[in-house]
Amino acid sequence: MAEDEPSLEQRVRSQLERGEAAQAAADVVRAYGPQILGYLRAVLRDPGTADEAFSQFSEDLWKGIERFRGESSVKTWAYAVAWNGARRLLRDPYRRRGERLRTSAAIQIADQVRSLSSAYDARAANDRLARVRERLAPDEQSLLVLRVDRDLSWKEIAQVLGIGEPSVRKRFERLSVKLRKLAEKEGLLDAAPSRGSR
């Protein structure tokens, strides 16, 4: 990005001030869509369900971007929109499908992001570490992806998940212990050495 060129954060805020919500939404989905789709696929573990959650994310973002208040970064807000949509989907997987947003631009951008992400997901599916991660609950997946894969701060993760920062840290500590045990069972780590050996 050139020095004079505004950051995505600045651009989106400026677009919203000018009433260009559709352009702001398109820019956010293009910028963060691939990583959010990967996040949803990791959390939900089913490509079809993740694609549905991603479509819902795109629609929710498109409809709600005018309500973005700037209390967090655009990226953090986008992850919160995705997580809230995924939670709704998990709570009611057999819900009656509502009418989809009829914005061809939103649908086209979501489809572009999906097609770009497919090659990456095919390679990751066979990974032994992926098998370990598959054993995690969706809320654990979400925490792991946000912290490790997306490198969000504790504060940002707390904003995405809607819980306090101390709770996020404690959950991550418990998750780390659980992951170590699962990785040992999968043969990815040596078992903890006994006290008598060095």
C-alpha positions as CSV (number, residue, x, y, z in Angstrom):
1,M,0.0,0.0,0.0
2,A,1.4,3.4,-0.9
3,E,2.1,5.8,1.9
4,D,-0.7,8.3,0.8
5,E,-3.2,5.5,0.3
6,P,-5.6,5.2,3.3
7,S,-5.8,1.9,5.2
8,L,-8.9,-0.3,4.9
9,E,-10.0,1.0,8.3
10,Q,-9.8,4.6,7.2
11,R,-11.4,3.9,3.9
12,V,-14.4,2.1,5.4
13,R,-15.0,4.8,8.0
14,S,-14.8,7.4,5.3
15,Q,-17.2,5.5,3.1
16,L,-19.6,5.2,5.9
17,E,-19.4,8.9,6.6
18,R,-20.2,9.6,3.0
19,G,-23.2,7.1,3.0
20,E,-21.4,4.5,0.8
21,A,-22.3,1.5,2.9
22,A,-22.5,-0.9,-0.1
23,Q,-18.9,0.0,-1.1
24,A,-17.7,-0.3,2.5
25,A,-19.3,-3.7,2.9
26,A,-17.8,-4.9,-0.4
27,D,-14.3,-3.7,0.7
28,V,-14.6,-5.5,4.0
29,V,-15.7,-8.8,2.5
30,R,-13.0,-8.6,-0.1
31,A,-10.3,-7.8,2.4
32,Y,-11.3,-10.2,5.2
33,G,-13.6,-12.7,3.5
34,P,-10.9,-15.3,2.7
35,Q,-9.7,-15.5,6.3
36,I,-13.2,-15.3,7.8
37,L,-14.3,-18.2,5.5
38,G,-11.3,-20.2,6.7
39,Y,-12.2,-19.3,10.3
40,L,-15.8,-20.5,9.7
41,R,-14.6,-23.7,8.1
42,A,-12.3,-24.5,11.0
43,V,-14.9,-23.7,13.6
44,L,-17.9,-25.5,11.9
45,R,-15.9,-28.4,10.3
46,D,-18.3,-28.9,7.5
47,P,-17.7,-27.1,4.2
48,G,-21.4,-26.8,3.4
49,T,-22.3,-25.4,6.8
50,A,-19.4,-23.1,6.7
51,D,-20.4,-21.9,3.3
52,E,-23.9,-21.2,4.6
53,A,-22.5,-19.4,7.6
54,F,-20.2,-17.4,5.3
55,S,-23.2,-16.4,3.2
56,Q,-25.0,-15.4,6.4
57,F,-21.9,-13.4,7.4
58,S,-21.8,-11.6,4.1
59,E,-25.5,-10.7,4.3
60,D,-25.3,-9.7,8.0
61,L,-22.3,-7.5,7.2
62,W,-24.0,-6.0,4.2
63,K,-27.1,-5.2,6.1
64,G,-25.4,-4.1,9.3
65,I,-22.4,-2.1,8.3
66,E,-24.1,1.2,8.7
67,R,-24.5,0.3,12.4
68,F,-20.7,-0.1,12.8
69,R,-19.8,2.3,15.6
70,G,-16.1,2.1,15.5
71,E,-15.8,0.7,19.1
72,S,-13.4,-1.9,17.7
73,S,-11.4,-2.3,14.5
74,V,-13.3,-3.2,11.3
75,K,-11.5,-6.6,11.3
76,T,-12.6,-7.4,14.9
77,W,-16.1,-6.3,14.1
78,A,-16.2,-8.5,11.0
79,Y,-15.1,-11.5,13.0
80,A,-17.8,-10.7,15.6
81,V,-20.4,-10.6,12.8
82,A,-19.1,-14.0,11.5
83,W,-19.0,-15.6,15.0
84,N,-22.5,-14.4,15.9
85,G,-23.9,-15.8,12.6
86,A,-22.1,-19.1,13.2
87,R,-23.6,-19.3,16.7
88,R,-27.1,-18.7,15.4
89,L,-26.5,-21.4,12.8
90,L,-25.3,-23.9,15.5
91,R,-28.2,-23.1,17.8
92,D,-30.8,-23.7,15.1
93,P,-29.3,-25.9,12.3
94,Y,-32.7,-26.9,11.1
95,R,-34.2,-23.5,11.1
96,R,-36.5,-22.4,8.4
97,R,-34.4,-20.6,5.8
98,G,-35.2,-17.0,5.6
99,E,-35.2,-15.0,2.4
100,R,-31.7,-14.3,1.3
101,L,-30.5,-10.8,0.7
102,R,-31.1,-10.1,-3.0
103,T,-27.9,-8.1,-3.5
104,S,-26.1,-9.6,-6.5
105,A,-22.9,-7.8,-5.5
106,A,-22.9,-9.5,-2.1
107,I,-23.5,-12.9,-3.6
108,Q,-20.8,-12.4,-6.3
109,I,-18.2,-11.3,-3.7
110,A,-19.0,-14.2,-1.4
111,D,-18.7,-16.6,-4.4
112,Q,-15.3,-15.1,-5.4
113,V,-14.0,-15.6,-1.8
114,R,-15.2,-19.2,-1.6
115,S,-13.6,-20.2,-4.9
116,L,-10.2,-18.6,-3.9
117,S,-10.3,-20.5,-0.6
118,S,-11.1,-24.0,-1.9
119,A,-7.6,-25.0,-2.9
120,Y,-6.2,-24.2,0.6
121,D,-9.0,-26.1,2.4
122,A,-8.4,-29.3,0.2
123,R,-4.7,-29.4,1.3
124,A,-5.5,-28.8,5.0
125,A,-8.2,-31.6,5.2
126,N,-5.6,-34.4,5.2
127,D,-3.3,-32.9,7.8
128,R,-2.9,-34.9,11.1
129,L,-3.1,-31.7,13.0
130,A,-6.5,-31.0,11.4
131,R,-7.7,-34.3,13.0
132,V,-6.7,-33.0,16.4
133,R,-8.5,-29.7,15.8
134,E,-11.6,-31.5,14.6
135,R,-12.1,-32.9,18.1
136,L,-12.6,-29.4,19.5
137,A,-16.0,-27.9,20.1
138,P,-17.0,-24.9,17.9
139,D,-16.3,-22.4,20.7
140,E,-12.8,-23.9,21.2
141,Q,-12.2,-23.9,17.5
142,S,-13.2,-20.2,17.4
143,L,-10.8,-19.3,20.2
144,L,-7.9,-21.3,18.7
145,V,-8.4,-19.9,15.2
146,L,-8.7,-16.3,16.4
147,R,-5.7,-16.4,18.6
148,V,-3.3,-18.7,16.8
149,D,-4.3,-18.5,13.1
150,R,-5.5,-14.9,13.0
151,D,-3.2,-13.6,15.7
152,L,-5.9,-11.4,17.3
153,S,-5.2,-9.8,20.7
154,W,-6.9,-11.0,23.8
155,K,-8.9,-7.8,23.8
156,E,-10.0,-8.4,20.2
157,I,-11.0,-12.0,20.9
158,A,-13.0,-10.9,23.9
159,Q,-14.9,-8.4,21.6
160,V,-15.5,-11.1,19.0
161,L,-16.7,-13.7,21.5
162,G,-18.6,-11.2,23.7
163,I,-16.9,-12.2,26.9
164,G,-14.4,-10.6,29.3
165,E,-10.7,-10.7,28.5
166,P,-9.8,-12.7,31.7
167,S,-12.4,-15.4,30.7
168,V,-10.8,-15.6,27.2
169,R,-7.3,-16.1,28.7
170,K,-8.6,-18.8,31.1
171,R,-10.4,-20.6,28.4
172,F,-7.3,-20.5,26.2
173,E,-5.2,-22.0,29.1
174,R,-7.7,-24.9,29.4
175,L,-7.7,-25.3,25.6
176,S,-3.9,-25.5,25.5
177,V,-3.9,-28.3,28.0
178,K,-6.6,-30.1,26.1
179,L,-4.7,-29.7,22.8
180,R,-1.5,-31.0,24.2
181,K,-3.3,-34.2,25.4
182,L,-5.0,-34.7,22.0
183,A,-1.7,-34.1,20.2
184,E,0.1,-36.6,22.3
185,K,-2.7,-39.2,21.6
186,E,-2.3,-38.5,17.9
187,G,1.5,-39.0,18.1
188,L,2.3,-35.4,17.2
189,L,4.1,-34.8,20.5
190,D,6.2,-37.0,22.8
191,A,4.4,-37.9,26.0
192,A,5.5,-35.8,28.9
193,P,8.7,-37.1,30.4
194,S,8.5,-38.9,33.7
195,R,10.1,-37.2,36.7
196,G,13.0,-39.7,36.9
197,S,14.1,-39.3,33.3
198,R,16.1,-36.4,31.7
